[in-house]
Amino acid sequence: MKCTSLIKPNRFIHRLMRLWFARCLSAVTGMSVGLMFALLGASAHAAGNVNPNAAKPAVVPATIITKLSFASLGLGNLELRGLQTAGYTNFGTRSDEVITSAKLHLRLTYSPSLLPELSHLRISLNQQVLIALPLPKEQAGAEMERVIDLDPRLFTDYNQLRFDLIGHYSLQCEDPQHSSLWLTISPQSWLELGVSSLELRNELALLPAPFFDRRDNQRLELPMLLPAQPAMPLLHAAGIAASWFGMLADYRGARFPVAGDTLPDKHALVFATNTSRPSQLPLADVNEPTISIIDNPTHPRLKLLVFQGKDDVQLEQAVMALVIGNPVFSGDRVTVKEIKSSPRAAYDVPRWLRSDRPVKLGELVDSTYQLQATGIAPAPIGVNLRLPPDLFTWNRTGVPFDLRYRYSTPLTADNSVLSVSINNQLLRTYRLRADDEVGSGGKLRIPLLNSADAQQRDDLVIPAFQLASSNQMQFQFALQYHRDAQCRDVFADPSREAIDPDSTIDISSFAHYTALPNLALFANAGYPFTRYADLSHTGVVLPDLQRASLEQLFYMLGRMGRHTGVAATRYQLLNAEQASKAKNLDLLLLSGEATTKLLNDWQQSLSLRMSGSERAFRDGVAAPSFMSDPLRLSRESRHADAVTFNTNGSLSALSSFESPLSSAYTVVALSATDAEAGNNLVNALDDGGKVAQIRGDLAIVRGGEVQSFIGNEVYYVGSLPWFTWLWFHLSRHPVLLTLVAIAMAIATAMLAYGWLQTRLRKRMNAMQPPSTNQH
């Protein structure tokens, strides 16, 4: 290419020539560099040295719009009134998601007495003020909806949306507790979030994320990818994994759908051996128990957690390695060398209150900050108590509780109180003493908690009849507000209160003994299976390998993990034939034709028997809503009315009775006429309102309602000291108890009489003079 000219340059032509020359040089250079990169690329491709970590073209992830109602976040009507002018709701953002847009759809109602020029609602997100929402007079007294844009940059892993009412009803002096100061936020308010997925690394150090994310408040949906015809040992290993993830999900609940012919469109678990593996996923053979995390081939942003073993034994070792060693996993692949585990003792259940020693309240909360409050009318302090379901409280006044608390002392004696409740039932109210009652001195002692000024200690007894398997204790401080005179002061609230984490509750003196069958204990705490947290005395009976049965298996094991806080590593998975010979096991029968036949063979006296379209029902006594008396089950009268009929409808039920194979062992059976009925039964167990209605020995689920009955004979499990056992069982028979008491009194009198006669003879002999021999 020719890049010069013979034209005589002047200033204009010279500038034009320089521009033309630069363009020529740029063109030559561009062609050379392009040719060089083309040659380098061709040679690299030919040599097979393409960098697999080279940057991929950026793909903008699709945004999904999700809706989070305040009700789904566990929030009821949020009432801001008087001195309680702040409220909030918490929610999380998953580690594999990013919020790109957000709107708050707020439904609120406020007092018509609020002055619009002075009153407003301040809304904050993660301590950043978003808006001061005006409260116009014309919209007062009726529900209104406002849509507020939220800055997505303010969202973090854990988020708090806070509402503060700044309310005024007068331009003159105001009472901060005046009844006209109120605003209510409806639970139908909701967050509209635009969510985009993020591509995570294949890193086991992220576990349990992304398969379970603690930031996600929604129910866990974790698909299971299995071989077409899985063997029982493989399903046993998958059940251990399900129980572990159910333990993590806790209150959220967990479901484990079994994947079909295609790879799931969610993060999923995969179980495979060298001879049995899912056909949808090509996997290489392994020689050791292996855990790996890989991309889903059809959905690259989704992950698969793969458990592999050369055989079924190695596969279970891989799952056990996850349960035991996950805190130290890293990388994208782990091979297991050795597994050691030991069975747990009875009642060694992490989520139950310990029964071998007093337990401090500080052990029952995640942080001691949960035991503190601020203000003269703070929200109640709540502490959850999960008690062993078979705690024997007969003839006991209650559970001893050593309560210690601190508070900012009132200036004078007044009506400031601490109210203690359990399950919304008042136990006792304590008056908070004033400064002149507490006393003063010249020395200062720094308390263990620096959040309060005075400390009191009181002994409290929690009545046994008010205790259930799951309880919540509430501590409500209420300090009286003093006004010297009208317009004499400006309200400031420096009050602080705290329940001392060293407060203790003690159930170590209570025995474990209860009457069964009682489905309320199973529905609320998984009892009797959860007596051993690892389910070492439990047999789960799987009727078939249908998808519905497998999903029910994984759901029930996940539910057991939720109750105990431990993975079910030692349960036995049985088929119907094995179950018919299983002794010394509590048996959980899943719904299916094989278990229906087993039930009919075992228990002809069942209140409900179903076989195909035929049903036989024996009328029983409706189970009472609250059975605190362990003898009440055996006192109910039983009816002999029965009916047998055919029908084509759908029905499901829970039933329980003593195992015909071993005394003092329990059978709990899930029965359903079809897959839909089985799903309705699972939904009932997932519904807190319906769980409260499950009790007795038969619970029928029909049309979304639960009916419970008592019909079977009572038996007892656990152990008591012999004298307590004697009086407990004799108390059922007053006449016999009277006769035994009379017999014992006569026997005692006779023994005392014989002892006195013996003493008398000894004394008489001692008083006689010694005889002399005469010669």
C-alpha positions in Angstrom: 0.0 0.0 0.0 1.5 3.4 -1.1 1.5 5.9 1.7 3.4 9.0 0.3 2.7 11.8 -2.2 4.8 14.0 -4.5 2.5 17.0 -4.0 4.3 20.0 -2.6 2.9 20.5 0.9 1.5 23.7 2.3 0.1 24.0 5.8 -3.4 22.7 4.9 -2.1 19.9 2.6 0.5 18.9 5.1 -2.1 18.4 7.8 -4.2 16.4 5.4 -1.3 14.2 4.5 -0.5 13.5 8.1 -4.1 12.4 8.8 -4.1 10.1 5.7 -0.7 8.6 6.7 -2.0 7.8 10.3 -5.0 6.0 8.9 -2.9 3.9 6.6 -0.6 3.0 9.4 -3.6 2.1 11.6 -5.1 -0.1 9.0 -1.8 -2.0 8.4 -1.3 -2.4 12.2 -4.9 -3.6 12.7 -4.5 -6.2 10.0 -1.2 -7.4 11.4 -2.5 -7.7 15.0 -5.7 -9.4 13.8 -3.7 -11.9 11.7 -1.4 -12.6 14.7 -4.3 -13.4 17.0 -6.0 -15.5 14.4 -2.8 -17.5 14.0 -2.3 -17.8 17.7 -5.9 -18.9 18.2 -5.7 -21.5 15.4 -2.5 -22.9 16.8 -3.9 -23.1 20.3 -7.0 -24.9 19.1 -4.9 -27.3 17.1 -2.8 -28.1 20.2 -5.9 -28.6 22.3 -4.8 -26.0 24.9 -8.0 -23.9 25.1 -8.1 -22.5 28.7 -11.2 -23.9 30.4 -11.2 -21.0 32.8 -11.4 -18.4 30.1 -14.1 -15.8 30.7 -17.4 -16.8 29.3 -19.7 -14.3 27.6 -21.7 -12.4 30.2 -25.2 -13.7 30.4 -27.7 -11.4 32.1 -29.8 -13.7 34.4 -33.5 -13.5 34.1 -35.3 -11.7 36.9 -38.1 -13.5 38.7 -40.7 -11.5 40.6 -41.5 -13.0 44.0 -44.1 -12.0 46.5 -43.5 -12.1 50.3 -46.6 -11.3 52.4 -46.1 -10.2 56.0 -48.3 -13.2 57.0 -45.8 -15.6 55.3 -43.0 -14.0 57.4 -44.9 -14.9 60.6 -46.2 -11.4 61.2 -49.8 -10.8 62.3 -51.4 -7.3 62.7 -48.5 -5.0 63.5 -50.0 -2.5 66.0 -48.1 0.7 66.8 -49.7 2.5 69.7 -48.8 4.6 72.8 -45.3 4.0 73.8 -44.9 0.9 71.6 -44.4 2.9 68.4 -41.9 0.6 66.7 -42.4 -2.6 64.8 -40.4 -4.6 62.3 -40.2 -7.7 60.2 -37.2 -9.7 59.3 -36.4 -11.6 56.1 -33.3 -13.0 54.3 -31.8 -13.1 50.9 -30.4 -16.4 49.6 -26.7 -16.7 48.9 -27.4 -17.7 45.3 -29.8 -14.8 44.6 -29.5 -11.0 44.3 -32.3 -8.5 44.6 -32.5 -6.2 41.6 -35.7 -4.4 42.4 -38.1 -4.1 45.3 -41.4 -2.5 46.2 -43.3 -2.4 49.5 -47.1 -2.7 49.2 -48.2 -1.4 52.5 -51.7 -1.6 53.9 -52.3 0.4 57.0 -55.0 2.0 59.1 -54.4 4.9 61.5 -56.1 7.0 64.1 -58.4 9.9 62.9 -57.1 11.9 65.8 -53.5 12.2 64.5 -52.4 15.7 63.4 -51.3 15.3 59.7 -48.8 18.2 59.9 -46.9 16.6 62.8 -47.5 12.9 62.4 -45.9 10.4 60.0 -44.7 6.8 59.6 -41.0 6.4 59.3 -39.9 3.4 57.2 -36.3 2.1 57.4 -34.5 -0.8 55.8 -31.4 -2.1 57.6 -31.2 1.1 59.6 -31.4 3.3 56.5 -34.4 5.6 56.5 -36.3 5.2 53.2 -39.3 7.5 53.6 -41.4 9.5 56.0 -44.9 8.5 55.0 -47.4 11.3 55.6 -50.7 10.5 57.3 -53.3 12.7 55.7 -56.5 13.5 57.6 -58.9 12.5 54.7 -57.7 8.9 54.7 -57.6 8.3 58.4 -59.7 5.6 60.0 -59.9 3.4 56.8 -57.4 1.0 55.3 -55.2 2.5 52.7 -52.5 1.0 50.5 -49.3 2.7 49.6 -46.6 1.4 47.2 -43.1 2.4 48.2 -40.0 1.8 46.0 -37.1 0.2 47.9 -33.4 0.7 47.0 -32.1 -2.8 46.1 -28.6 -1.7 47.1 -29.7 -1.6 50.7 -30.5 -5.4 50.9 -28.1 -7.7 52.7 -28.1 -11.3 53.7 -30.4 -10.6 56.6 -32.8 -7.7 56.3 -35.0 -5.8 58.8 -37.8 -3.6 57.6 -38.7 -1.3 60.5 -41.7 1.0 61.0 -41.8 3.9 63.5 -44.9 5.9 64.3 -44.3 9.5 65.1 -47.7 10.5 66.3 -49.1 13.7 67.7 -52.7 14.4 68.6 -52.4 17.9 70.1 -50.4 21.1 69.7 -50.3 21.5 73.5 -49.1 19.0 76.2 -49.4 15.4 75.2 -49.7 12.1 77.0 -47.4 9.6 75.3 -49.8 6.8 76.3 -52.9 8.5 75.0 -55.4 6.0 73.4 -55.6 8.1 70.2 -52.0 7.3 69.2 -52.3 4.2 67.1 -51.5 2.8 63.7 -52.1 -0.8 62.4 -50.2 -2.5 59.6 -52.1 -5.4 58.0 -50.5 -8.9 57.5 -51.7 -8.6 53.9 -49.0 -6.1 53.2 -46.3 -7.6 51.0 -42.9 -7.2 49.4 -42.5 -7.4 45.7 -39.0 -8.5 45.0 -37.2 -8.8 41.6 -34.7 -11.6 42.2 -31.9 -12.8 39.8 -29.9 -15.9 40.4 -26.2 -15.9 40.9 -23.8 -18.6 39.6 -22.0 -20.1 42.6 -18.7 -21.9 42.7 -18.7 -25.7 43.0 -17.5 -25.4 46.6 -18.5 -27.8 49.5 -17.4 -25.2 52.0 -20.7 -23.4 51.2 -22.8 -26.3 52.6 -25.6 -26.6 53.4 -26.1 -23.8 50.9 -27.3 -23.6 48.2 -29.4 -26.8 48.9 -30.6 -25.2 52.2 -30.1 -21.6 52.9 -30.7 -20.3 56.5 -31.6 -16.9 55.1 -34.6 -18.3 53.3 -37.8 -18.3 55.4 -39.8 -20.4 52.9 -40.4 -24.1 53.2 -37.5 -26.2 51.9 -38.2 -28.0 48.6 -35.2 -30.3 47.9 -35.6 -32.8 45.0 -34.0 -36.3 45.3 -32.5 -37.9 42.2 -32.5 -41.7 42.5 -31.9 -44.7 40.3 -35.0 -46.1 38.5 -35.2 -49.1 40.8 -33.4 -48.1 44.0 -32.4 -50.8 46.5 -33.5 -50.5 50.2 -29.9 -49.7 51.4 -29.7 -46.8 48.9 -33.1 -45.5 50.1 -31.9 -45.8 53.7 -28.9 -43.6 52.9 -31.1 -41.1 51.2 -33.4 -41.1 54.3 -30.5 -40.1 56.5 -29.7 -37.2 54.2 -33.4 -36.2 54.3 -33.5 -36.2 58.1 -30.4 -34.0 58.2 -31.8 -31.4 55.8 -35.2 -31.6 57.7 -33.3 -30.9 60.9 -31.7 -27.8 59.3 -35.1 -26.6 57.9 -36.6 -26.8 61.4 -39.8 -24.6 61.6 -39.8 -24.0 57.9 -40.7 -27.6 57.1 -39.2 -29.7 54.3 -40.4 -31.6 51.3 -38.3 -34.0 49.2 -39.9 -34.5 45.8 -38.5 -37.5 43.9 -37.2 -36.4 40.4 -38.7 -38.1 37.4 -37.3 -38.8 33.9 -35.7 -35.3 33.7 -33.2 -33.5 35.8 -34.9 -31.2 38.4 -35.1 -27.5 37.9 -33.9 -26.8 41.5 -30.8 -27.6 43.5 -31.0 -31.3 44.2 -29.4 -34.4 45.9 -28.1 -37.3 43.8 -27.6 -40.9 45.2 -25.7 -43.5 43.1 -23.5 -46.6 43.3 -21.3 -48.1 40.6 -24.1 -50.5 39.8 -27.1 -48.4 40.4 -27.2 -44.8 39.3 -29.7 -42.3 37.8 -30.0 -42.6 34.1 -30.4 -38.9 33.6 -26.9 -38.1 34.8 -23.6 -39.7 33.5 -21.4 -40.4 36.5 -18.0 -42.1 36.6 -17.3 -45.1 38.9 -15.7 -44.5 42.3 -13.6 -46.7 44.6 -14.3 -44.8 47.8 -17.2 -43.1 49.4 -17.4 -39.8 47.6 -19.3 -36.5 47.9 -19.0 -34.0 45.1 -20.9 -30.8 44.0 -21.4 -30.4 40.2 -23.4 -28.2 37.8 -26.7 -29.4 36.7 -26.1 -30.1 32.9 -29.5 -28.7 31.9 -29.5 -25.7 34.3 -25.9 -24.5 34.7 -26.7 -22.1 37.6 -28.2 -25.0 39.6 -26.1 -27.4 41.7 -26.2 -31.1 42.3 -24.9 -32.6 45.6 -23.8 -36.1 44.5 -23.3 -39.0 47.0 -21.5 -42.0 45.5 -20.0 -45.3 46.6 -18.7 -48.4 45.1 -21.6 -50.2 46.8 -24.5 -49.5 49.2 -22.2 -49.6 52.3 -19.9 -46.9 50.8 -22.9 -44.8 49.8 -24.1 -44.7 53.3 -20.6 -43.8 54.6 -20.7 -40.8 52.2 -24.0 -39.6 53.6 -22.7 -40.1 57.2 -19.6 -38.1 56.3 -21.9 -35.2 55.4 -23.8 -35.4 58.7 -20.6 -35.6 60.8 -17.9 -33.7 58.9 -19.6 -31.0 56.8 -18.2 -28.1 58.9 -14.7 -28.9 57.6 -15.5 -29.7 54.0 -13.9 -27.6 51.2 -13.2 -28.0 47.5 -15.6 -29.6 45.1 -15.0 -33.2 46.0 -14.4 -35.2 49.2 -13.4 -38.9 49.5 -14.1 -40.6 52.8 -11.5 -42.8 54.5 -13.2 -43.7 57.8 -16.4 -43.2 59.7 -16.9 -43.6 63.4 -20.2 -43.0 65.2 -21.8 -44.2 68.4 -25.5 -44.6 69.3 -27.2 -41.9 71.4 -28.7 -42.6 74.8 -32.4 -42.3 75.5 -33.5 -38.7 75.8 -30.2 -37.3 74.6 -32.2 -35.1 72.2 -30.6 -31.7 71.6 -33.9 -29.9 71.0 -35.5 -31.2 74.2 -34.9 -29.8 77.6 -32.2 -31.8 79.4 -33.6 -34.1 82.1 -30.3 -34.9 83.8 -29.6 -31.5 85.3 -30.9 -27.9 85.7 -30.9 -26.0 82.4 -30.0 -22.3 82.2 -32.2 -20.0 80.0 -29.0 -18.8 78.3 -28.7 -22.3 76.8 -32.1 -22.0 75.2 -31.5 -18.9 73.1 -29.1 -18.0 70.4 -27.9 -14.9 72.1 -28.4 -13.3 75.5 -29.6 -10.2 73.7 -32.9 -12.1 73.2 -33.4 -11.9 76.9 -33.2 -8.1 77.1 -35.8 -5.4 76.4 -35.9 -1.6 76.3 -38.6 0.8 77.3 -41.3 1.0 79.9 -43.7 -1.1 77.8 -41.5 -3.4 75.7 -42.5 -6.4 73.7 -42.6 -9.7 75.7 -39.3 -11.7 76.0 -40.0 -15.2 74.7 -38.1 -18.4 75.4 -39.0 -21.7 73.7 -39.2 -24.9 75.9 -39.4 -28.3 74.2 -40.0 -30.9 76.9 -39.8 -34.6 76.7 -43.4 -35.7 75.8 -43.5 -38.5 78.4 -42.6 -36.3 81.4 -44.5 -37.8 84.3 -46.2 -35.0 86.2 -48.8 -36.9 88.1 -49.3 -35.8 91.7 -46.7 -33.1 91.2 -47.3 -29.4 91.8 -45.2 -28.4 88.8 -41.8 -27.7 87.4 -39.4 -25.6 89.5 -38.0 -22.5 87.9 -35.4 -20.3 89.5 -36.1 -16.9 88.0 -33.6 -14.0 88.1 -34.2 -10.7 86.4 -32.9 -7.1 86.2 -34.6 -3.8 85.5 -34.3 -0.1 85.8 -35.7 0.7 89.2 -38.8 2.9 89.5 -38.2 6.1 91.5 -41.1 5.4 93.8 -43.2 2.4 94.7 -45.8 1.9 92.0 -47.6 -0.7 89.9 -44.6 -1.7 87.8 -44.7 -5.5 87.3 -43.2 -8.5 85.6 -45.8 -10.9 84.3 -44.7 -14.5 83.6 -46.8 -16.6 81.2 -46.5 -20.0 79.5 -48.4 -20.6 76.2 -50.3 -17.4 76.8 -51.5 -18.6 80.2 -50.6 -16.3 83.1 -48.4 -18.0 85.8 -47.5 -15.2 88.2 -47.0 -11.5 88.4 -44.1 -9.9 90.4 -44.0 -6.4 91.6 -40.9 -4.5 90.6 -39.5 -2.8 93.7 -38.5 0.9 93.7 -35.2 2.5 94.7 -36.2 3.1 98.3 -37.2 -0.6 98.6 -34.1 -2.0 97.0 -31.8 0.2 99.2 -28.8 2.2 98.3 -25.1 2.4 99.4 -21.8 3.9 98.7 -20.4 1.0 96.8 -21.1 -0.1 93.2 -21.1 -3.7 92.1 -20.9 -4.3 88.4 -23.5 -6.8 87.4 -22.9 -9.7 85.0 -25.2 -7.9 82.5 -24.7 -4.2 82.3 -28.2 -3.6 80.8 -30.1 -3.1 84.1 -29.8 -1.5 87.5 -31.6 -3.8 90.0 -31.8 -7.5 90.3 -34.4 -9.7 91.9 -34.6 -13.5 92.3 -37.8 -15.5 92.8 -38.7 -19.1 92.8 -41.5 -20.0 90.4 -43.3 -23.3 89.9 -44.8 -24.0 86.4 -48.0 -26.0 86.9 -47.7 -29.4 85.3 -51.2 -29.1 83.6 -50.0 -26.1 81.6 -47.1 -27.9 80.0 -47.1 -29.5 76.6 -44.3 -30.9 74.3 -43.7 -27.5 72.7 -44.0 -24.4 75.0 -43.1 -20.8 75.0 -42.5 -18.8 78.2 -43.2 -15.1 78.0 -41.8 -12.4 80.3 -43.6 -9.1 80.0 -42.2 -6.1 81.8 -44.6 -3.2 82.4 -43.1 -0.1 84.2 -45.5 2.7 85.2 -45.0 6.1 83.7 -45.1 9.0 86.2 -46.1 12.6 85.4 -45.6 15.2 88.1 -48.0 17.7 86.5 -49.3 18.8 83.2 -46.6 20.1 80.8 -43.9 19.7 83.5 -41.7 17.1 81.7 -40.6 15.9 78.3 -41.0 12.1 77.9 -37.7 10.2 77.7 -37.6 6.4 78.2 -34.2 5.1 79.4 -35.7 2.0 81.0 -34.0 -1.4 80.4 -34.9 -4.9 81.5 -33.4 -8.3 81.3 -34.0 -11.9 82.2 -30.8 -13.3 83.7 -29.4 -16.1 81.5 -28.4 -17.9 84.7 -32.1 -18.4 85.5 -32.7 -22.2 85.6 -35.5 -24.7 85.0 -35.1 -28.1 86.4 -37.0 -31.3 85.3 -34.3 -33.7 86.5 -36.5 -35.0 89.3 -39.3 -36.1 86.9 -39.6 -39.7 85.7 -40.4 -40.7 82.1 -43.7 -42.5 82.0 -46.8 -42.0 79.9 -50.0 -43.7 78.6 -50.2 -44.7 75.0 -51.5 -44.7 72.3 -51.6 -40.9 72.1 -51.2 -39.4 68.6 -50.8 -35.9 70.0 -47.3 -36.9 71.2 -46.5 -38.2 67.8 -47.8 -35.2 65.9 -46.2 -32.7 68.1 -42.8 -34.3 69.0 -42.5 -37.6 67.0 -42.9 -39.6 70.2 -42.2 -42.5 70.8 -39.7 -42.7 67.9 -37.8 -39.6 69.0 -36.9 -41.0 72.5 -33.7 -41.9 70.8 -32.6 -38.9 68.7 -30.9 -41.1 66.1 -34.1 -43.4 65.9 -32.0 -46.4 66.9 -35.2 -48.2 68.1 -37.3 -47.3 65.1 -38.3 -49.3 62.1 -39.8 -47.5 59.1 -42.0 -49.7 56.9 -41.9 -48.8 53.2 -44.8 -50.5 51.4 -43.5 -50.1 47.8 -41.1 -48.1 45.6 -43.7 -45.7 44.1 -42.9 -42.1 44.1 -45.6 -41.2 46.6 -44.3 -43.7 49.1 -40.7 -42.5 48.7 -41.7 -38.8 49.2 -43.7 -39.8 52.3 -40.6 -41.7 53.6 -38.3 -38.7 53.1 -40.9 -36.3 54.6 -41.4 -38.3 57.8 -37.6 -38.7 58.3 -37.1 -34.9 57.7 -39.9 -34.3 60.3 -38.1 -36.5 62.8 -34.9 -34.5 62.3 -36.9 -31.3 62.9 -38.2 -32.7 66.3 -34.8 -33.9 67.5 -32.1 -31.7 66.0 -30.2 -34.8 65.0 -30.0 -36.8 61.8 -31.8 -40.2 61.9 -28.6 -42.3 61.4 -29.7 -45.5 63.0 -33.3 -46.2 61.9 -34.1 -49.4 60.2 -35.9 -49.4 56.8 -38.1 -52.4 56.4 -40.5 -53.9 53.9 -43.9 -55.3 55.0 -42.5 -58.9 55.2 -39.6 -57.8 57.4 -41.9 -55.7 59.5 -44.1 -58.7 60.4 -41.1 -60.2 62.2 -39.5 -57.0 63.6 -39.4 -57.3 67.4 -38.3 -54.7 70.0 -38.9 -51.8 67.6 -41.3 -49.0 67.4 -42.8 -49.2 63.9 -43.8 -46.3 61.6 -45.9 -47.7 58.8 -46.1 -45.6 55.6 -49.3 -45.6 53.6 -49.6 -48.3 50.9 -51.4 -51.5 50.0 -48.8 -53.7 51.7 -49.1 -51.9 55.0 -52.9 -51.9 54.8 -52.7 -55.7 54.5 -50.3 -55.8 57.4 -52.6 -53.7 59.5 -55.6 -55.9 58.8 -53.6 -59.0 59.7 -52.2 -57.5 62.9 -55.1 -55.7 64.5 -58.6 -56.9 63.9 -59.8 -54.6 66.7 -58.7 -51.4 64.9 -61.2 -48.6 65.0 -60.8 -48.1 61.2 -59.8 -50.7 58.7 -59.5 -49.9 54.9 -59.0 -52.4 52.1 -59.6 -51.2 48.6 -63.1 -49.8 48.5 -64.2 -51.6 51.7 -64.1 -49.8 55.0 -64.9 -51.0 58.5 -65.4 -48.4 61.2 -66.0 -48.9 64.9 -67.4 -45.8 66.6 -65.2 -44.5 69.4 -65.2 -41.7 71.9 -64.2 -38.3 70.5 -60.8 -37.4 71.9 -60.9 -34.4 74.2 -59.0 -31.3 73.1 -56.7 -31.4 76.1 -55.6 -34.6 77.8 -53.4 -33.6 80.8 -54.4 -36.6 83.0 -52.4 -39.7 81.9 -55.3 -41.8 83.2 -58.0 -40.1 81.3 -57.6 -42.3 78.2 -58.4 -45.5 80.2 -61.4 -44.0 81.9 -63.4 -43.3 78.8 -66.3 -45.6 77.9 -66.2 -47.4 74.6 -69.0 -48.2 72.2 -69.6 -51.4 70.3 -71.3 -49.7 67.3 -69.7 -50.6 64.0 -70.4 -50.3 60.3 -68.9 -51.9 57.2 -69.4 -50.5 53.7 -68.0 -49.9 50.2 -67.2 -46.5 48.8 -65.1 -44.9 46.0 -64.1 -41.8 48.0 -60.7 -40.7 49.2 -59.8 -40.9 52.8 -56.6 -40.9 55.0 -56.0 -41.5 58.7 -53.4 -41.8 61.4 -53.7 -44.7 63.8 -51.7 -46.0 66.8 -51.7 -49.1 68.9 -49.4 -51.4 70.9 -47.2 -53.6 68.8 -48.4 -57.1 68.5 -44.8 -58.3 68.3 -43.4 -56.7 71.5 -45.2 -55.3 74.5 -44.6 -51.7 75.4 -43.6 -50.9 71.8 -45.8 -48.8 69.5 -47.1 -48.9 66.0 -48.0 -45.6 64.3 -49.6 -46.2 60.8 -50.3 -43.7 58.0 -53.2 -45.0 56.0 -54.5 -43.6 52.7 -56.8 -44.9 49.9 -54.8 -43.2 47.2 -51.8 -40.9 46.5 -53.9 -37.8 46.9 -55.2 -38.9 50.3 -51.6 -39.6 51.4 -50.6 -36.1 50.3 -53.6 -34.7 52.3 -52.3 -36.5 55.4 -48.8 -35.0 54.9 -50.4 -31.6 54.5 -52.3 -32.0 57.7 -49.1 -32.8 59.6 -47.5 -29.7 58.1 -50.4 -27.5 59.3 -50.0 -26.3 62.9 -53.8 -25.8 63.3 -54.6 -29.4 62.2 -51.7 -30.8 64.3 -53.4 -29.4 67.4 -56.5 -31.5 66.5 -54.6 -34.8 66.2 -54.8 -36.9 69.4 -56.2 -40.2 70.7 -55.4 -43.4 68.8 -57.2 -42.5 65.5 -57.2 -39.3 63.6 -59.2 -39.2 60.3 -58.3 -36.6 57.7 -61.2 -35.8 55.4 -62.1 -32.7 53.4 -59.4 -30.7 55.0 -60.7 -31.4 58.5 -59.3 -33.7 61.3 -61.4 -35.8 63.6 -59.8 -37.7 66.5 -61.1 -40.7 68.5 -60.2 -42.9 71.4 -60.9 -46.6 71.1 -57.9 -48.9 71.8 -56.8 -50.2 75.2 -54.2 -48.1 77.0 -50.7 -49.4 77.8 -47.8 -47.6 79.5 -44.2 -47.0 78.5 -41.3 -45.8 80.7 -40.3 -46.6 84.2 -41.3 -45.4 87.7 -40.0 -46.1 91.3 -42.0 -49.1 92.6 -43.9 -47.1 95.2 -44.9 -44.4 92.7 -45.9 -47.0 90.2 -48.0 -48.8 92.9 -49.9 -45.6 94.0 -50.3 -44.4 90.5 -52.1 -47.5 89.3 -54.0 -48.1 92.5 -55.4 -44.5 92.2 -57.5 -45.8 89.3 -59.4 -48.1 91.7 -60.5 -46.1 94.8 -62.2 -49.1 96.5 -59.1 -51.3 96.0 -56.9 -48.4 97.2 -59.0 -48.1 100.4 -58.7 -51.9 101.0 -54.9 -51.8 100.4 -54.6 -48.8 102.7 -56.6 -50.6 105.5 -54.5 -53.8 105.0 -51.3 -51.8 105.2 -52.5 -50.0 108.3 -53.4 -53.4 110.0 -50.1 -54.9 108.9 -48.2 -51.9 110.3 -50.2 -52.0 113.5 -49.4 -55.7 113.9 -45.8 -55.2 113.3 -45.7 -52.3 115.8 -47.6 -54.5 118.3 -45.2 -57.4 117.9 -42.2 -55.0 118.2 -43.6 -53.5 121.4 -44.3 -57.0 122.9 -40.7 -58.0 122.2 -39.4 -54.9 123.9 -41.7 -55.5 126.9 -40.5 -59.0 127.4 -36.9 -57.9 127.2 -37.5 -55.2 129.9 -39.4 -57.6 132.1 -36.6 -60.1 131.9 -34.1 -57.4 132.7 -36.1 -56.4 135.8 -36.2 -59.9 137.4 -33.5 -60.5 140.1 -31.0 -63.2 139.3 -31.7 -66.6 140.9 -29.4 -68.0 143.6 -28.4 -71.7 144.1 -29.1 -73.1 147.6 -27.1 -76.0 148.8 
